[in-house]
Amino acid sequence: MRALTRLLPATLAVAALFVAPPARAQLLNQLQSAAPSVSVPSAGGALGALGGGGVPSVGSASPGNLAGVLQYCIQNNDVSGGSASSVQSQLMSKLGGQASSDPGYGAGQGGTLQTGPGGGYSLGGTGIKQEVTRKVCNMVLQRAQSML
């Protein structure tokens, strides 16, 4: 009986991975409040990304930020396809000389996708975070291509 009691929190955490995204977020919040000293990623973090619901939106990023993020992704080999450099160059040309002085461009080069007023998603990391970064980089490439 005591062994079952010790396994319950771990079992709940694993079960959270297999729950639909809205229910997963609620379950993760409940786990966080039940054990505040334990770090539980939010539904928008790495665990949320497992279900496809944790990837940040690139739709609200400025063209300058997208150009900077694309540069970051190219430098860190996080974007697939050989056309990324070409798309990045074309986007920079379309933006004129303004992009490099845009604060969003600088943030993007530093690995931050600006997701809206006061919001940002930091790229990089290892494990699941690296997989999410690659997915975001490919989404940024697609968004940049659509702007050309």
URPEMO-V574837 format. One record per pair of residues at least 12 apart in sequence whose ideal C-beta (glycine too) atoms are under 7 Angstrom apart, sorted by the first residue. I is the first residue (numbers start at 1). GAP is how many residues later the second one is. If there is no record, write none. Layout:
i->{I:I}
gap->{GAP:GAP}
This chain:
i->{9:12:13:16:16:17:17:21:21:21:21:24:24:25:28:28:28:28:46:46:46:49:49:54:55:55:55:56:56:56:56:57:58:58:58:58:58:60:60:61:61:61:62:62:63:63:63:64:64:64:64:64:65:65:65:65:65:65:66:66:66:66:66:67:67:67:67:67:67:67:68:68:68:68:68:68:69:69:69:70:70:70:70:70:70:71:71:71:72:72:72:72:73:73:74:78:78:78:79:79:79:80:81:84:87:87:87:87:90:91:91:91:94:111:111:113:121:123}
gap->{26:19:18:12:15:30:33:22:27:30:32:19:27:18:12:14:15:19:82:83:86:79:83:78:77:80:81:57:59:65:80:58:55:78:81:82:85:55:56:52:53:54:42:52:28:32:84:31:35:38:40:41:39:40:42:43:48:49:25:42:74:77:78:21:24:25:28:32:38:41:36:37:38:39:40:41:39:44:71:14:17:18:70:71:74:17:37:38:36:37:39:51:64:67:14:55:56:59:58:59:62:58:60:57:54:57:58:61:58:53:56:57:54:12:13:23:15:13}
